[in-house]
Amino acid sequence: MRFLLVEDDAVLREVVQRSLTEAGHRVDVAPTAADARHLWRVQPFDAVLLDLNLPDGSGLAVLRGARSRGDRTPVLVLTARNRTEERVAGLDAGADDYLGKPFDLAEVEARLRALVRRAQGADDQAEVGRLQLDRRAGRIHVGTGAARVELELPAREFEVLLALMTPPGRVVSKRALSDRLSGFDEALGDNALEAFISRLRRKLQGSGATIRTVRGLGYLIEPGGDGAD
């Protein structure tokens, strides 16, 4: 998944970014309200982690601006302003969840997973052929019973498969996949994306699931085949 972390404290920002990155997520950072507004407009995110006290304005103002233009990205507020009236103000401004500082990093990630699942209307489990995705655990397995094995994938390949299986059977555009895999300061071209898809197809051989190219639209994952297009 891809997150926007809006936090002006450099030490805390680095700790949270490193924790989420090590868990296999992509994290863009914004130390100011101006940076947050810019990144939030030009890049889609699965969720936003939002501090309220920013050097050039209020995080609530950033949130209200996003909601006023119809952006429904899930928002987890992280702040030391944890009094009841402040939590109410954050939720009324459009926040989806609220976590006071100091916080546990494992709880941050768990709350983000819950927010994204809720926004996507997704169950924790998805299955295509003999391929099973456990979103809560962040794992993919092939087979059942004693023959069940974990499919170990690099973070970016896992992200592609996660997008295709949330939920399975729908077409995901090349643009949407590229956005999930690209850093805000880099672009992922069609050739690089096709290389990811090609590697995934090889790894899915024997899984009873195949990634199909829908010409002019994108990709979808469906039962059948041997993983090849």
C-alpha positions in Angstrom: 0.0 0.0 0.0 1.0 3.6 -0.5 0.7 6.2 2.3 1.2 9.9 2.7 2.8 10.8 6.1 2.2 14.4 7.1 4.5 15.1 10.1 6.8 18.0 10.9 8.8 16.3 13.6 11.9 14.9 11.7 12.7 12.1 14.2 9.1 10.8 14.4 8.7 11.1 10.7 11.7 9.0 10.0 10.7 6.4 12.6 7.2 6.0 11.2 8.4 6.0 7.6 11.0 3.4 8.3 8.5 1.1 10.1 6.0 1.3 7.3 8.6 0.8 4.6 10.0 -2.2 6.3 6.5 -3.6 6.4 6.5 -3.4 2.6 4.6 -0.2 2.1 5.5 2.9 0.1 5.5 6.2 2.1 5.7 9.7 0.8 6.4 12.4 3.4 5.2 16.0 3.8 6.7 18.1 6.6 4.4 21.1 6.0 0.8 21.8 5.1 1.9 23.2 1.7 3.7 19.9 0.9 0.7 17.9 2.1 -1.7 19.8 -0.1 0.5 19.4 -3.2 1.2 15.7 -2.8 -2.3 14.9 -1.9 -3.5 16.5 -5.1 -1.0 15.0 -7.5 -0.7 11.5 -6.1 -3.4 8.9 -5.1 -2.8 7.3 -1.7 -4.4 4.3 0.1 -4.4 6.4 3.3 -3.0 9.6 4.9 -1.4 9.8 8.3 -2.0 13.4 9.4 -0.4 15.5 12.1 -2.5 18.5 13.2 0.3 20.9 14.3 2.2 21.9 11.2 4.7 24.8 10.9 2.7 26.6 8.2 -0.9 25.8 9.2 -3.3 23.3 10.6 -3.6 19.7 9.5 -7.4 20.1 10.0 -7.4 22.8 7.3 -5.5 20.4 4.9 -8.1 17.7 5.7 -11.1 20.0 5.2 -9.7 21.1 1.9 -9.3 17.5 0.7 -12.9 16.7 1.8 -14.3 19.8 0.2 -13.0 18.7 -3.2 -14.5 15.3 -2.8 -11.4 13.3 -1.9 -12.4 10.4 0.3 -8.9 8.9 1.0 -8.9 7.4 4.5 -7.2 9.6 7.1 -5.6 8.6 10.4 -4.9 11.6 12.6 -1.7 11.3 14.7 -1.4 14.1 17.2 -0.5 15.1 20.7 -3.8 17.1 20.8 -5.8 14.3 22.3 -8.5 15.9 24.4 -12.0 14.8 23.7 -13.1 18.1 22.1 -10.0 17.9 19.8 -10.8 14.4 18.7 -14.4 15.4 18.0 -13.1 18.3 15.9 -10.8 16.1 13.9 -13.6 13.5 13.3 -16.0 16.2 12.3 -13.5 17.6 9.8 -13.5 14.3 8.0 -10.9 12.1 9.8 -11.6 8.4 9.8 -9.6 7.5 12.9 -7.7 9.3 15.6 -4.6 8.2 17.5 -2.9 10.2 20.2 0.9 10.5 20.7 2.8 8.6 21.9 1.6 5.6 19.9 2.7 2.1 19.2 3.9 1.6 15.6 2.2 -1.8 15.3 -1.1 -0.2 16.2 -0.6 2.5 13.6 -0.1 -0.2 10.9 -3.1 -2.2 12.1 -5.3 0.9 12.0 -4.2 1.7 8.5 -4.9 -1.8 7.3 -8.4 -1.5 8.8 -9.1 1.9 7.2 -8.0 0.7 3.8 -10.1 -2.5 4.1 -13.1 -0.4 5.1 -12.6 2.0 2.2 -12.2 -0.7 -0.3 -15.1 -2.8 1.0 -12.7 -5.7 1.1 -12.7 -8.8 3.2 -9.4 -9.9 4.8 -9.3 -13.0 2.5 -9.4 -13.3 -1.3 -8.9 -16.4 -3.4 -8.3 -17.0 -7.1 -7.7 -20.6 -8.2 -5.4 -22.1 -5.6 -4.0 -18.6 -4.8 -5.0 -17.2 -1.4 -4.4 -13.6 -0.2 -4.5 -12.8 3.5 -4.6 -9.0 3.7 -4.4 -8.8 7.4 -1.2 -10.9 7.6 0.2 -9.5 4.3 0.8 -13.0 2.9 0.0 -15.0 -0.2 -0.2 -18.8 -0.2 -0.7 -21.4 -3.0 -2.5 -24.7 -2.4 -4.4 -26.2 0.5 -3.6 -28.5 3.5 -0.2 -30.0 3.6 0.6 -28.8 0.1 0.0 -25.2 1.1 3.1 -23.0 0.6 3.7 -19.3 1.0 4.5 -17.4 -2.2 7.3 -15.0 -1.2 7.4 -11.9 -3.3 9.4 -8.6 -3.2 7.4 -5.7 -1.9 6.6 -4.2 -5.3 5.4 -7.5 -6.8 3.2 -8.1 -3.8 1.7 -4.6 -4.2 0.8 -5.4 -7.8 -0.9 -8.7 -6.8 -2.6 -7.0 -3.9 -4.1 -4.4 -6.3 -5.3 -7.1 -8.7 -6.9 -9.1 -5.9 -8.7 -6.2 -4.1 -11.1 -7.6 -5.2 -10.2 -10.2 -7.9 -11.9 -10.2 -11.3 -11.9 -6.5 -11.9 -9.7 -4.7 -14.4 -6.9 -2.5 -12.9 -5.6 0.1 -15.2 -1.9 0.5 -16.0 -2.0 4.0 -14.6 -3.4 2.8 -11.3 -0.7 0.1 -11.0 2.0 2.6 -12.0 0.8 5.1 -9.4 1.0 2.4 -6.6 4.5 1.5 -7.6 6.0 4.9 -8.3 7.6 7.3 -5.9 6.3 10.8 -6.1 9.7 11.9 -7.5 10.0 9.1 -10.1 7.9 7.7 -12.9 7.3 4.0 -13.6 6.9 3.5 -17.3 5.0 0.9 -19.2 8.0 -1.2 -19.8 8.9 -1.4 -16.1 5.3 -2.3 -15.2 5.2 -5.0 -17.9 8.4 -6.4 -16.4 6.7 -6.7 -13.0 3.7 -8.4 -14.6 5.9 -10.8 -16.5 7.8 -11.8 -13.4 4.5 -12.3 -11.5 3.1 -14.5 -14.3 6.1 -16.8 -14.1 5.7 -17.1 -10.3 2.0 -17.8 -10.6 2.5 -20.8 -12.8 0.8 -23.8 -11.2 -1.4 -21.6 -8.9 -4.5 -21.9 -10.9 -4.6 -18.1 -11.3 -3.6 -16.1 -14.3 -3.0 -12.4 -15.0 -4.8 -11.4 -18.2 -4.1 -8.3 -20.3 -7.2 -6.5 -21.2 -6.1 -4.5 -24.3 -6.4 -0.8 -23.9 -7.6 -1.1 -20.3 -5.1 -2.9 -18.0 -4.9 -6.2 -16.2 -7.0 -8.5 -14.2 -6.4 -11.8 -12.3 -8.8 -14.7 -12.8 -8.9 -18.5 -12.4 -7.4 -20.7 -15.1 -4.3 -21.0 -17.2 -0.8 -21.5 -15.8 0.0 -17.9 -15.0 0.8 -16.9 -18.6 -1.2 -14.2 -20.4 
